[in-house]
Amino acid sequence: MTKRIRTICAALSAARVFADVGCDHGYMTRYMFDRNLCERAYISDVSAGSLRKAEALLKGEVEEGRCIPVVADGLDGIGEACDLVLIAGLGGEEIVRILARHALPPRFVLQPMRNSGKLRAHLLERGAQLDLDYTFEDGKFYDLIAGTAEGGDCYSDFEIKYGRDNLRSPTADFLHYLAKEKAKLRARLARKGFDGPSRDEMRAKLYEMEVITDAAEGDL
Ligand SMILES: C[S@@+](CC[C@H](N)C(=O)[O-])C[C@H]1O[C@@H](n2cnc3c(N)ncnc32)[C@H](O)[C@@H]1O
């Protein structure tokens, strides 16, 4: 298990019906069954080839009818209400597209690969509450967002952009993320021969990240 998978699993809680959307290998559903955290689970993937890996890993539960494999786009093939839905390793815009076609699951754990801000904005527009919202490092940087369909959370623009827990209780991983992003921006700004609005946007972004770093280091 990679740190990314362990971090996602640690955010999963007990559920009657669990769904692992874009399950691929099925490790997270394996985790749920091994710890008796769910009665029943749907493993869903748009690719039949990917789903076969999860079916092999969960063969016993599939044979017992406790694990139901579905080849489907997002939540489309899941024929019953799930109280906990995991969608990990997909782009934030793709996760929004999947969620937008259904009622929000009562509880969700999401790990978008990019566009986390768009995903946060979508969840908040729909009245969700975000209980976990932070960046962690496992070779690359990942965001973890977990919460409930109800609760009506309210975020500032900065929190939507960077993740609320990162700003409220910054971790060493988040500071490392900021340091790397700032270094990339500085390297781009040092290149000659380009000017204009994109340069101004980069300067503004660098300044914003410096302010956040200063505030975060003050908190650590
Ligand atoms: C990078 S893997 C992530 C696997 C696992 N969830 C994880 O986080 O390690 C992405 C998986 O999502 C599946 N996928 C992509 N778009 C999907 C969609 N719209 N609905 C269901 N599965 C999808 C892919 O086929 C692939 O197996």
The ligand as an SDF file (V2000), in Angstrom:
LIG
                    3D

 27 29  0  0  0  0  0  0  0  0999 V2000
   -5.9290    6.3430  -11.6520 C   0  0  0  0  0  0  0  0  0  0  0  0
   -7.1340    5.1220  -11.4160 S   0  0  0  0  0  0  0  0  0  0  0  0
   -7.5260    5.3410   -9.7130 C   0  0  0  0  0  0  0  0  0  0  0  0
   -7.7810    4.0250   -9.0390 C   0  0  0  0  0  0  0  0  0  0  0  0
   -8.1270    4.1320   -7.5620 C   0  0  0  0  0  0  0  0  0  0  0  0
   -9.3840    4.7700   -7.3570 N   0  0  0  0  0  0  0  0  0  0  0  0
   -7.0370    4.8610   -6.8160 C   0  0  0  0  0  0  0  0  0  0  0  0
   -7.2560    5.9950   -6.3630 O   0  0  0  0  0  0  0  0  0  0  0  0
   -5.9320    4.3050   -6.6710 O   0  0  0  0  0  0  0  0  0  0  0  0
   -8.5580    5.8020  -12.1930 C   0  0  0  0  0  0  0  0  0  0  0  0
   -9.6160    4.7540  -12.4750 C   0  0  0  0  0  0  0  0  0  0  0  0
  -10.8360    5.4170  -12.7020 O   0  0  0  0  0  0  0  0  0  0  0  0
  -11.4820    4.8490  -13.8210 C   0  0  0  0  0  0  0  0  0  0  0  0
  -12.3780    5.8960  -14.3560 N   0  0  0  0  0  0  0  0  0  0  0  0
  -12.0500    7.0000  -15.0440 C   0  0  0  0  0  0  0  0  0  0  0  0
  -13.1500    7.7250  -15.3210 N   0  0  0  0  0  0  0  0  0  0  0  0
  -14.2090    7.0410  -14.7790 C   0  0  0  0  0  0  0  0  0  0  0  0
  -15.6100    7.2720  -14.7360 C   0  0  0  0  0  0  0  0  0  0  0  0
  -16.1610    8.3420  -15.2980 N   0  0  0  0  0  0  0  0  0  0  0  0
  -16.3820    6.3660  -14.0990 N   0  0  0  0  0  0  0  0  0  0  0  0
  -15.8440    5.2600  -13.5230 C   0  0  0  0  0  0  0  0  0  0  0  0
  -14.5200    4.9860  -13.5550 N   0  0  0  0  0  0  0  0  0  0  0  0
  -13.7150    5.8720  -14.1730 C   0  0  0  0  0  0  0  0  0  0  0  0
  -10.3510    4.4230  -14.7380 C   0  0  0  0  0  0  0  0  0  0  0  0
  -10.7610    3.4180  -15.6340 O   0  0  0  0  0  0  0  0  0  0  0  0
   -9.3150    3.9290  -13.7170 C   0  0  0  0  0  0  0  0  0  0  0  0
   -9.4690    2.5660  -13.4440 O   0  0  0  0  0  0  0  0  0  0  0  0
  1  2  1  0
  2  3  1  0
  2 10  1  0
  3  4  1  0
  4  5  1  0
  5  6  1  0
  5  7  1  0
  7  8  2  0
  7  9  1  0
 10 11  1  0
 11 12  1  0
 11 26  1  0
 12 13  1  0
 13 14  1  0
 13 24  1  0
 14 15  1  0
 14 23  1  0
 15 16  2  0
 16 17  1  0
 17 18  1  0
 17 23  2  0
 18 19  1  0
 18 20  2  0
 20 21  1  0
 21 22  2  0
 22 23  1  0
 24 25  1  0
 24 26  1  0
 26 27  1  0
M  CHG  2   2   1   9  -1
M  END
$$$$
